[in-house]
Amino acid sequence: MACIWDTHSLHFGLLFGILLSFSVTTNGLKLWPMPKSVNYGSKTLYWSTNMQLRTDGSNYADSSGILKEAFERVVNLIKADHIIEAKFANSSVLAGVNVVVHSSDDTLNFGIDESYTLNVPAKGSPLYAKIEASTIFGALHALETFSQLCYFNFTSKVVELHAAPWTIYDLPRFPYRGLLIDTSRHYLPVPVIKSVIDSMTYSKLNILHWHIVDDQSFPIEIPSYPKLWDGAYSYTERYTINDAIDIVKYAERKGVNVLAEIDVPGHTLSWGVGYSSLWPSKSCREPLDVSNEFSFKVIDGILSDFSKVFKFKFVHLGGDEVNTSCWTTTPRIKEWLNNHHMNESDGYRYFVLRAQQIALSHGYDIINWEETFNNFGDKLSPSTVVHNWLGGGVAQKVVADGLRCIVSNQDKWYLDHLDATWEGFYTNEPLTNITNPAQQKLVLGGEVCMWGEHIDTSDIQQTIWPRAAAAAERLWTPFDKLAKDPKDVISRLAHFRCLLNQRGVQAAPLIGNGREAPSDPGSCFKQ
Amino acid sequence: MNCLRGFKSLLYGFFFSFVLSIWVRVHGQNIWPMPKSVSFGNRTLSLSSNFELRTYRSNYLDSSGILNEAFERMMHLVKAGHMLKTDFPDSGIQDSVDIALNTFDDMLTSLPVLAGINIAIRSPNETLNFGIDESYYLYVPDTGSILFARVEAATVFGALHALETFSQLCNFNFTTKALELHSAPLTIYDQPRFPYRGLLIDTSRHYLPVAVIKSVIDSMSYSKLNVLHWHIVDDQSFPIEVPSYPKLWKGAYSNSERYTIEDAAEIVKYAEQRGVNVLAEIDVPGHTSSWGFGYRSLWPSNGCRNPLDVSNEFAFEIIDGILLDFRKVFKFKFVHLGGDEVFMGKAPYILLFYSELNDNNMTLSDGYRYFVLRAQNIAISHGYDIINWEETFNNFGGKLSPKTVVHNWLGQGVAQKVVAAGLRCIVSNQDRWYLDHLDVPWQHFYANEPLTNITDPNQRKLVLGGEVCMWGEQIDTSNIQRTIWPRAAAAAERLWTPLEKLPKNPREVALRLAHFRCLLNQRGIQAAPLDGYSRNGPQDPGSCINQ
């Protein structure tokens, strides 16, 4: 069944349902996430065996090959590992795609124009699909959408594009559409991180929030403080700084920003393996010692190194779940707090604000978990973005205070909550109870979080997908085009999940809790 | 900790753990599966940044690129996704660490450099025949002016195993950001214990995309498994194109959950380039409900849809057509004809043609035997040797073609009966080697001995090997690899390594297997932790090596 949006397209859809065959009803509007505006016809086009990328009229020179590589990836994804029949005779041959990009710049800035138009004509010789976008990154989204229009025909053994002509205009609802991964609780090998990045682009997510370090391990190399990664789990479970550069570059070439997190002052036990003076004491190992200037020097060194690697506008400074008892039970620190007329929550505030200043000095805007806002919101730097996680209803308070916000309420958007269903992911609305347009703009978007306590290479993709895709549509598609009842999108999401499988991504069945195995034999489309 | 064999190597190990740093202990002797014979020294070599493949004195021309591609894959795997120093000629961040790197440069240059690997293959032939010589010899010197690792093998497929072993000896040095090999000089002589080391996948209960099947093949080569048993069709769906009977794949789940015959050929080619044979199964006469969607007359009736209609010549014509098409694609010596779980006694079925069986003076089980033997003859006429599930042997073993290989699955103790009857056997007893049995831990996979109670050397030779089975009722793309690995690897060592080198207690290999599981993860394979219940997620945060 096609998913049909309003009465206009409903008539359209019914008409087509009668006129056209099985393939259109199954293939018609199976795009995920649903674009802002879609019109389509009834004609089937056939791929040329030699699909061409053209850039007639484009201002983008593609000197770094981003576009060319993206085109080749898309062609391979569409072929889905099938062998394509070399010769066939038909007049409606799609010769290729012409991509016009207005901007010559390929820097992936935050809030960049990601819009695109995609036209697939039904007539003309030769026939070219036409993509127009302000930036190369809009064009990448257009290619992903294009890939979802094409199908391998198992009878003729050629690739077909159904329901031409197509006119699609599309742009994201929110500029921040994130996924968190956690490489401290379990190390994730570089190829695994890259495969997560690949899969993000299929649902147009654009921020990989890399929670690199936590209590359990410190896997990344910090050249300024080379003993920090002594806190890694093992010799091999580490990332060199060049690995990090490679990951960032890999992500950016696919339109994905990498947000590095260095969570302070809590969640830092692993730091002291290399520099034990960062621990309040040997027996009480976090939060970082607020009384020790060295704590801030190390943060400065980390952020200095990060600023050369992680070029994203933001850095995440954590600030969540800070248990300050080690500060009060360690006499040295207790005394320092007294001398500075601070209680422990003053110390927490002092630490967070000072870390913010360090980040600002390195040119970063700051993201902090919501506890910083809940405890001393009015003291935060105005460039702070507050990252909600504890529950619903936080964003409205944050934006009422004039700060920006990212939504990740754990009851709906924590992927490690296996009892959180895709329906809950789909219906979680970041702008709930926010009506003032100026305040709405302060909600940058949202993020689904794949915390790693029970996640490693073996189960990460299965736990992320398809639930993250449900949130991805919420963050991309215009509000008025989102289904009120997730039941209305179930067959389209099932179709997208099968597409992920086809592309080798271990997306789990929709039925059941997070990452459940299929309960019975059956078609992918029904599970 | 190393897994060390014998008191001498134990002392050796203690010595080294003092002298050398952590990575030697992790990497020294962690090859999986354990080769037939290994001896190693204590020197570290640095792999040249232009580490090259040479084929001096090789008779194998590699016109199809099997060896060259395998070498490139190996180099890629050894990097484990890391950036080598030479991958980063200039970057801002490196300026700040230049001093540090310079120091390590000195260290790096002080190590002997391994310039490449020379692979000499005796046979120019690259046909992957069953029982082919898979042995190899690998030597890594530690002295000489230009150091080259040396591989000698009878066939290119032995050389592929050598490259896999070599890849497990190398590691990325996080300080120098270069590749190293520890424990030189190294001498390894290796060959498999059994010629048949299989893994079954099932694309009928759930369709597996071609990309997923290819990734399963990749992962098989890491533990030197060499037969992919493709249970293509079953009651639930008929996903493959059969050009001779083009309506058969109407029994597919959906339009897209299908394989063209070209897809099948591509999968076979992909596998063979990695030394993996593809065994196609066409299970008859049971497990065939999906056949009738294209050709209804194959069903006994609309209400009773399997086994195939024994009274209908068309059933045999279609098997002939399938095997004719298969023979062009599946070049392996064997085809699997199933023959398991045939239920003949469903009421309407009996009523329908019990009379016809009667006309031919057959009982129900005579009909079953008649069907299986006739299918065998069709397969033989297409040049195949036959594999059948053990029910055929249990019911009428005396009548089976002597070319039959009996595929055990119901339980233990079957192989000894099969080989006593002079037939060949493959072991897959479900209580130990069925991967869909989530309650079977890796230790049981490891300890399952195919030659149990078989002492006569001639009979032993009739056990071709074994196979772990990943039945697909609850398996799809989302969980197949984590359900297969690491348990399949435990069986792979049982099938590869000489019996006398296999410890009685699987505990002794736990750490080496954990290391191999981490290696699979590093290569992007979703191998599950060892310490939980089959494919469970990790219970707690921690290092891969401890889970």
Interface residues (C-beta under 8 A of the other chain):
Chain A: F22 S23 T26 A80 D81 H82 I83 Y151 F152 F154 K157 S184 R185 H186 Y187 P189 V190 P191 V192 K194 S195 Q216 S217 E221 P223 S224 P226 Y233 S234 Y235 T236 E237 R238 T240 I241 N242 D243 I245 D246 D305 K308 V309 G452 E453 H454 I455 D456 T457 S458 D459 Q461 Q462 T463 C498 N501 Q502 R503 G504 V505 Q506 A507 A508 P509 R515 A517 P518 S519 D520 P521 G522 S523 C524 F525 Q527
Chain B: I22 W23 V26 A80 G81 H82 M83 K85 D87 F88 S91 G92 I93 Q94 S96 V97 A100 N171 F172 F174 K177 S204 R205 H206 Y207 P209 V210 A211 V212 K214 S215 Q236 S237 E241 W249 Y253 S254 N255 S256 E257 R258 T260 E262 D263 A265 E266 G472 E473 Q474 I475 D476 T477 S478 N479 Q481 R482 C518 N521 Q522 R523 G524 I525 Q526 A527 A528 P529 R535 G537 P538 Q539 D540 P541 G542 S543 C544 I545 Q547
